Amino acid sequence: MKFVMRPYHMVALGGYIVEWDFPYRNLIVVNKTSEPIKVEIPVFEKEWIPEHRALGLDIIPVKREDNFLSLWKRAHAELDMIRQ
């Protein structure tokens, strides 16, 4: 299944990670381009990350010890700077 990332938007894919032993608890996906990009979901393997980075998306892996909210706010601030 796929969904479309609108230009200059971001989403968290924690609910779409289906592997028990996936090394990250969440993925923040940021589309910093002016074009919509299709994203393959659900996320089954960590090879998903470089495949989608090659499409032009910014992928921020969130580990168990990371603070999700601070990573989200940092990515959102960077995206706001690009939008202006």
Secondary structure, DSSP 8 states (H G I E B T S, - for coil): -EEEE-TTEEEE-GGGB--TT-S-SEEEEEE-SSS-EEEE-SB-STTHHHHHHTTTEEEEEE-TTS-HHHHHHHHHHHHHHHH-
